[in-house]
Amino acid sequence: MDQNSKDQFFSNNVLGHPAGLFVLFFTEMWERFSFYGMRVLLILFLTASLIGDNPGWGWNAENAGALYGTYALLLYITPIFGGIIADRYLGYSWAVVLGSVLMTLGHLAMFMDTPLMLYIGLGLLVLGTGFFKPNMTSILSEMYKKFPEKKDGAYTIFYMGVNAGAFFGMMLCGYLASNLGWRWGFGLAGVFMLLGTFQFWMAKPLFGGIGDKPIEEKKQAIIEQNKLSDNPEDKPNPFTVIDYALIVISTLIGLLYAFNDPLSKIGHVNLFPFTIVGLDGSIFVALVGLALFLFLVISRLLRYTTIVRDRMIAVIVFAFFTIFFWMSFEQGASSLVIFARDNVDRSIEGTSLTVFNTINTLLTIVPLVIISWVLILLAKQTWKKITSSVVILAVTFILVWIIALWMLNNEFSKEASEIDPSWFSIMNSFFIIALASIVSKIWDSKFNPPAATKYGLGLIIMAIGFGLLAYGSHGVQEGVKVSSIWLVLAYLFHTLGELFLSPVGLSYVSKLVPARMIAFMFGMWYLAIAIGNKLAAVLGGQIENITKTYSLSTFFLIFTIVPIVAGLIVIALNPVMKKLMHGIK
């Protein structure tokens, strides 16, 4: 890099990185605040009793899981299209702003607290996430394009913003929903999404041309570069008319299946009211869509050179096992919040109440102090250049401090209390912040295992968490509560499993896939996560049925045994995967 570029890059230095990184940090933080704040409430709201101090919709877990599952699936499908639209037409910055506005309107709709507005709100959140999610990381990637040596540190800081937002979103939105009403929890998420949008747009002078609308000459130069390359990996493999037809048909079938699940269960409107060869119509149609998609993938793989084809097969194998991980891990959004509400002993008084309030205070205040300090550092460097953005950020933090202190004061004034069921969900973000650096040091040491082993260990470690829940709830009769320690330990192992597996996947997609196929294979990766999320919600929705027919312990054993088997299989495949990867480590 030339010295002038380096000087410009570090002209507004905050903790060794350009100030723009921390604008992205806070933008992502408030988006994750709104997303996880709403996510932790949705199933609880849908399944809450129709009567009582804080009534919900009174749905059973199966119906709530059907709606949430389709919502979660679409959250990972729309970013595929949002990324393409931003790449070709909007530019990353405008796409982020458009996504933020749509999500703000979505939260506003949910605040209205009517059935129609809730569905509209979920739809707007899906569309907004599609524009926001892929393009934030694209801006970050473009910012560090000429400074690869700083990229790992930048992503680590950015990831902390993700988890800080999730942490405070679940804590504060959950508390407001529990103490003031559901709509206030949904509404608070929207307030911070709106303020986060303003602070991002007002900070645009820090980014120069990064994230602007793509220039036609730039796109043409990339095309010409690929044409002139002697590397067989860069040779064009254009999509044929048949390829496009298969993509459209399989996508439509998948979407129809996803929408049919809640429609048939909740609205009693079945889009596939028939049976073929003994299979329910929706299952048959889903299998047809899957077969068409597999044909598309296989036909494209056959057109590549041997090495490229083998590496892409390795990515597909990893994507397949990803489904089993997210199918289990995402119980945190469905069955585990129901379990926390209905089956965990959350009552505290006396010494236990004092201990909990002390821990809760430390968990709240310490991260807030650290992030507020980062804001002060950012303000010192950028006050003259982006004054309005800094002011808006200051307002957001004043609001968070006010709500957090009100929450803590409210809890300290009680002689006896119940831990809110949404509180346990913050354990995942807390453990990530606490353990991420330790796990990353293992990967930098001589103990760094191969990719397949990391994958397998991630699945097995996460399954241990469910094994603890199965053990803790073994023999528990209806009406008897389980100790909360089992749920905390479960989140610990789930987080360790996530740290072993989640960062590995996207890293290997970027390493193994040719540049021209990155978008397609990232699409496949997100599709695998989408399927895992849908399965998680559908299976999580069976917690009441399985508990009634068998036991609560049996329900958790499903998510213990399946991931362990999957983990052992992927570890056993390590020699095959190593061969398929052709030297990529």
Secondary structure, DSSP 8 states (H G I E B T S, - for coil): --HHHHHHHTTTEETTEEHHHHHHHHHHHHHHHHHHHHHHHHHHHHHS-SSSSS------HHHHHHHHHHHHHHHHHHHHHHHHHIIIII-HHHHHHHHHHHHHHHHHHHHT-SHHHHHHHHHHHHHHHHHHHHHHHHHHHHHTTT-GGGHHHHHHHHHHHHHHHHHHIIIIIHHHHHHT-HHHHHHHHHHHHHHHHHHHHHTGGGTTTTT----HHHHHHHHHHHHH---GGGS-----HHHHHHHHHHHHHHHHHHHHHHHHHHS---S---EETTEEHHHHHHHHHHHHHHHHHHHHHTTS-HHHHHHHHHHHHHHHHHHHHHHHHGGGGTHHHHHHHHTEE-EEEHHHHHHHHHHHHHHHHHHHHHHHHHHHHHHHHHTTTSHHHHHHHHHHHHHHHHHHHHHHHHHHT-SEEE--GGGGGHHHHHHHHHHHHHHHHHHTSTT---HHHHHHHHHHHHHHHHHHHHHHTTT--TT--EEHHHHHHHHHHHHHHHHHHHHHHHHHHHHHS-GGGHHHHHHHHHHHHHHHHHHHHHHHTTHHHHHHHT-HHHHHHHHHHHHHHHHHHHHHTHHHHHHHHTT--
